[in-house]
Amino acid sequence: MFKQSDKKFFSRLSYSFGNEDWRVERKALKIEPDDTVVCVTASGDRPLHLLLDECKELISVDLNPIQNYLCQLKAAAMRHFNHDDYLSVLGAKEDKLRKEKIDWLLQLLTLEERAFWVANRKLLNKGVLYQGAVEKLCKKIALILRVFRGKKIDRLFEIDDIEIQKKFVKEVWDSTFFRKAFCSILNSKIIRGALHDPGFLNSHYDSVRSGNYIYERIHRSLQTIPANQNPFLTLIFKGHVPSKAFPPYLTPNGAHVISKRLSKMRWENANMIDYLESVKPNSIDCFSLSDIASYMDSASFDRLTKAIVRAARPNARFCIRQFMSNHSLSKEIAHYFVRNIPLEEELEKEECCCIYRLIVGHIDKTTS
């Protein structure tokens, strides 16, 4: 599935602030109290947000143990601190006493988790929410973009009314110069070199202009969602996320609900395909698989979909994202996947992180 050259990607903190819209999973999966849910960990935001709904068990899986360490850290901070201290420990707000609070939190972690964070203490001291490779790249991109149009970025993020925003985008924002500059800054070669992300290293991206793709998707999103309420866009254009755009797990009400259900969560350090092939057949009700399909060749994607069918209970729901890849379900397996095309189209238009294509629906095991 992955090459030796991808080793760096799976031995560092790659993601620290989730860029996927939690509402997509909620609408696609419709989690019920008796459901067993499996998801990709990544930044930890996705599994935490899945706990906004009651479930029987939530299994958070990642090939990179560091991503699980981050999710475990976020969960521990949510469980043991009041909301202000929780935000300060993660780096969502400034606090001169952050280091002392981190010292206390580290004592509550497992020996393995604590050993990693002690060895990488600078990530915590700086505010771990923005220390992932992707988040660091976003900060650099934001600094570059500010050189081109700092005042226009400020104006865009001051707008609350979507109709005013649409007019501003059409008349001021969407200039030929800015479009070309943006596409040049986010071209595939630069992102590949900066991230070493296997999703960008796959050969099926060679014909895709990443900057153009991302620009067009952002432009579409600006027609429907205020920029200042969009965590993904604030990361790209401002390098951080203000409280107005916080996702639920960083808000008082969201954290309150999630913290009561943290006991339902457990973590697995594993390749998702291997994990799904190892669980009991007919044991999973919901699959939240992020964009791991974007990292796969066709053979691996086919293996993933077969593993989903094997592990799924009848009528299990799935949510699969694709970035710039465009995998199709094989004829051998496609009849099991009942896709909800209208919902896919609706969610793609609504999602704050506008760069993904979606495959959502349920598994029908009555077919043969």
C-alpha positions in Angstrom: 0.0 0.0 0.0 2.8 2.4 1.0 6.4 2.6 -0.1 9.6 2.8 1.9 9.9 6.4 0.7 6.7 7.2 2.7 8.4 6.3 6.0 9.0 10.0 7.0 5.2 10.7 6.6 4.4 7.9 9.1 7.0 8.8 11.7 6.1 12.5 12.3 3.1 14.6 13.4 1.5 15.1 10.0 -1.9 16.5 11.0 -2.8 18.5 14.2 -5.9 20.4 13.3 -8.6 18.5 11.4 -9.6 20.0 8.0 -12.8 17.8 7.5 -16.2 19.1 8.3 -17.7 17.0 11.1 -21.2 17.6 9.8 -20.5 15.4 6.8 -19.9 12.3 8.9 -22.9 13.1 11.0 -25.3 13.3 8.1 -23.7 10.4 6.2 -23.3 7.9 9.1 -26.3 8.6 11.3 -24.6 7.0 14.3 -27.0 5.1 16.7 -26.4 4.2 20.3 -25.8 0.5 19.5 -23.3 1.1 16.7 -19.7 0.1 16.5 -17.8 2.8 14.6 -14.4 2.6 13.0 -12.6 5.7 11.8 -9.2 7.1 10.8 -7.5 9.0 13.6 -5.4 11.6 11.8 -5.5 14.8 13.9 -8.0 13.2 16.3 -10.7 15.7 15.5 -12.7 13.3 13.5 -13.1 10.5 16.1 -13.8 13.2 18.8 -16.5 14.7 16.7 -18.1 11.3 16.1 -18.7 11.2 19.8 -21.2 14.0 19.5 -23.6 11.1 18.9 -24.0 8.2 21.3 -22.4 4.9 20.1 -21.5 1.5 21.5 -17.8 1.7 20.6 -15.5 3.9 18.6 -12.3 2.4 17.3 -9.8 5.0 16.1 -7.2 3.5 13.7 -4.0 5.0 12.3 -0.8 3.6 10.9 1.1 6.4 12.4 1.1 6.0 16.2 2.0 9.7 16.6 -1.5 10.6 15.4 -3.0 8.4 18.0 -0.8 10.0 20.7 -2.2 13.3 19.6 -5.8 12.2 19.8 -5.1 10.6 23.2 -3.6 13.9 24.4 -6.6 15.9 23.2 -8.9 13.4 24.9 -7.0 13.6 28.2 -6.9 17.4 28.2 -10.6 17.5 27.5 -11.3 15.1 30.3 -9.2 16.6 33.0 -9.2 20.4 32.5 -11.8 23.1 32.5 -12.5 24.6 29.1 -10.1 27.5 29.2 -7.2 25.4 30.4 -8.1 22.7 27.9 -7.8 25.3 25.1 -4.5 26.8 26.4 -2.9 23.3 26.8 -3.6 22.6 23.1 -2.5 26.0 21.9 -5.9 27.3 20.9 -5.3 30.3 23.2 -2.3 31.9 24.7 -1.4 31.1 28.3 1.8 31.9 30.2 1.1 28.9 32.4 0.8 26.4 29.6 4.1 24.6 30.4 3.0 24.0 34.0 -0.4 22.6 32.9 1.3 20.4 30.4 3.6 19.0 33.1 0.5 18.0 35.1 -1.2 16.5 32.1 1.8 14.4 31.1 1.6 12.5 34.4 -1.9 11.2 33.4 -0.8 9.6 30.1 0.4 6.1 29.6 4.2 5.5 29.7 4.3 5.2 25.9 2.4 8.4 25.3 4.3 10.3 27.9 7.7 9.1 26.5 6.8 10.5 23.1 5.6 13.9 24.3 8.5 14.3 26.7 10.9 13.6 23.7 8.9 16.1 21.6 8.0 18.6 24.3 8.6 21.6 22.0 5.5 20.6 20.0 3.4 21.0 23.2 5.1 24.2 24.3 4.4 25.9 21.0 0.8 24.9 21.0 0.3 21.4 19.5 -2.8 22.4 17.4 -0.6 24.0 14.8 2.5 21.8 14.9 1.5 19.2 12.3 3.4 19.3 9.0 0.2 20.4 7.2 -0.6 23.1 9.6 3.0 24.5 9.5 2.7 24.5 5.7 -0.6 26.4 5.9 1.0 29.0 8.1 3.8 29.5 5.5 1.2 29.7 2.7 -0.8 32.3 4.7 2.3 34.5 5.1 3.0 34.4 1.4 -0.6 35.1 0.5 -0.7 38.1 2.8 2.1 39.6 0.8 -0.1 39.5 -2.3 -3.4 40.7 -0.7 -3.3 41.2 3.0 -6.0 43.9 3.1 -8.3 41.9 0.8 -7.9 38.8 3.1 -8.8 41.0 6.1 -11.9 42.3 4.2 -13.0 38.8 3.2 -12.9 37.5 6.8 -14.8 40.5 8.1 -17.8 39.6 6.0 -20.7 37.8 7.7 -23.4 38.0 5.1 -23.0 35.4 2.3 -24.6 37.6 -0.4 -22.1 40.4 0.4 -19.3 37.8 0.3 -20.4 36.5 -3.1 -20.4 40.1 -4.5 -17.0 40.7 -3.0 -15.5 37.5 -4.4 -16.9 38.3 -7.9 -15.9 42.0 -8.0 -12.7 42.0 -5.9 -11.3 38.7 -4.8 -11.3 36.5 -8.0 -8.7 38.4 -10.0 -6.7 36.7 -12.8 -3.4 37.7 -11.0 -4.4 36.2 -7.7 -5.7 33.0 -9.3 -2.4 32.5 -11.1 -0.4 33.3 -8.0 -2.4 31.0 -5.8 -2.1 28.1 -8.3 1.6 28.6 -8.5 2.1 28.6 -4.7 0.1 25.4 -4.3 1.4 23.5 -7.3 2.0 19.8 -6.8 5.8 19.9 -6.8 6.0 22.5 -4.0 3.5 20.6 -1.8 5.2 17.3 -2.5 8.5 18.7 -1.5 7.1 20.3 1.6 4.9 17.5 2.9 6.3 14.2 1.6 2.7 13.2 1.7 2.1 9.9 -0.1 -1.2 11.3 -1.3 0.8 13.7 -3.4 3.5 11.3 -4.3 1.1 8.9 -6.0 1.6 8.8 -9.8 -2.1 9.3 -10.5 -1.7 13.0 -9.5 0.8 13.7 -12.2 -1.9 14.9 -14.5 -3.7 17.0 -11.9 -2.8 20.6 -11.2 -3.3 20.8 -7.4 -3.3 24.6 -7.2 -6.1 24.9 -9.9 -8.1 22.2 -8.3 -7.9 23.7 -4.8 -8.6 27.2 -6.1 -11.8 26.1 -7.9 -13.0 24.2 -4.9 -12.4 27.2 -2.6 -14.1 29.5 -5.1 -17.2 27.3 -5.0 -17.2 27.2 -1.3 -17.1 31.0 -1.0 -20.5 31.0 -2.7 -22.1 29.2 0.1 -20.2 29.5 3.4 -18.8 32.6 5.1 -15.0 32.5 5.1 -14.8 33.5 8.7 -16.8 30.4 9.8 -14.7 28.0 7.8 -11.7 26.4 9.7 -10.1 25.2 6.5 -10.0 28.6 4.8 -8.9 30.4 7.9 -5.9 28.0 8.1 -4.9 28.6 4.5 -5.4 32.4 4.5 -4.7 33.3 8.1 -2.5 30.4 9.4 -4.7 29.8 12.5 -8.3 29.3 13.4 -10.1 32.0 15.6 -12.7 31.0 18.1 -15.5 32.0 15.8 -14.6 29.2 13.5 -13.8 26.5 16.1 -15.1 23.1 15.4 -17.3 21.5 18.2 -14.6 19.7 20.1 -13.0 23.1 20.9 -16.3 24.7 22.0 -17.7 24.6 25.6 -20.9 22.7 24.6 -19.2 20.3 22.2 -16.4 19.4 24.6 -19.0 18.9 27.3 -20.9 16.3 25.2 -17.8 14.6 23.9 -16.1 14.3 27.3 -18.9 12.2 28.7 -18.4 9.6 25.9 -14.6 9.3 25.8 -14.8 5.9 27.5 -16.3 4.6 24.3 -13.1 5.2 22.4 -10.1 3.0 21.9 -7.1 3.3 19.6 -5.4 0.9 17.2 -2.0 1.4 15.6 -2.5 -0.3 12.3 -3.0 -0.1 8.6 -6.7 0.4 8.1 -7.0 -2.4 5.4 -5.1 -4.8 7.7 -7.3 -3.9 10.6 -10.6 -4.4 8.7 -9.3 -7.7 7.4 -8.6 -8.8 11.0 -11.9 -8.0 12.7 -14.8 -10.4 13.0 -17.0 -10.4 9.9 -20.3 -8.5 10.2 -19.0 -6.5 13.2 -18.9 -2.8 12.1 -21.9 -0.4 11.7 -20.1 2.7 10.5 -17.0 3.5 8.5 -15.4 7.0 8.6 -12.4 6.6 6.4 -11.2 10.1 5.7 -9.3 10.4 2.5 -7.0 7.3 2.8 -8.3 6.3 -0.6 -6.3 9.2 -2.0 -3.1 7.5 -0.9 -3.9 4.2 -2.6 -3.3 2.7 -6.0 -6.3 0.9 -7.6 -5.3 -2.5 -6.2 -5.2 -1.2 -2.6 -8.5 0.6 -3.0 -10.1 -2.6 -4.2 -8.7 -4.4 -1.2 -10.0 -1.7 1.1 -13.6 -1.9 -0.3 -13.5 -5.7 0.0 -12.4 -5.4 3.6 -15.3 -3.0 4.3 -17.9 -5.4 2.9 -16.4 -8.3 5.0 -16.4 -6.3 8.2 -19.7 -4.5 7.7 -22.9 -5.5 9.3 -25.9 -5.4 7.0 -26.9 -1.8 6.2 -23.6 -0.4 7.7 -23.0 3.2 6.6 -19.8 4.5 5.0 -18.1 7.8 4.4 -15.1 7.8 2.1 -13.4 11.0 0.9 -11.1 11.5 -2.1 -8.8 14.5 -2.6 -7.6 14.6 -6.2 -7.8 10.9 -6.8 -10.9 9.4 -8.5 -11.1 5.7 -7.6 -14.1 3.8 -8.8 -15.7 0.8 -7.1 -14.8 -2.4 -9.0 -17.6 -4.4 -10.7 -16.9 -7.3 -8.4 -17.7 -5.2 -5.3 -19.8 -2.2 -6.5 -23.2 -3.9 -6.0 -22.7 -4.1 -2.2 -22.1 -0.3 -2.0 -25.5 1.5 -2.3 -24.3 5.1 -2.9 -26.5 8.0 -2.0 -25.6 10.3 -4.9 -28.0 13.2 -3.9 -26.5 13.2 -0.4 -23.0 13.1 -1.8 -23.7 16.2 -3.9 -25.4 18.0 -1.1 -22.6 17.3 1.4 -19.9 18.3 -1.1 -21.6 21.7 -1.5 -22.0 22.2 2.3 -18.6 21.0 3.5 -16.3 23.7 4.9 -13.3 21.7 3.7 -14.3 22.0 0.1 -11.5 20.0 -1.6 -13.0 16.5 -1.2 -15.2 14.3 -3.3 -17.4 11.9 -1.3 -18.6 8.4 -1.5 -21.4 7.8 1.0 -24.2 5.3 1.5 -24.8 1.9 3.0 -23.8 -1.7 2.5 -26.4 -4.1 1.1 -25.5 -7.7 1.9 -28.7 -9.2 0.4 -27.1 -9.0 -3.1 -24.8 -11.7 -4.5 
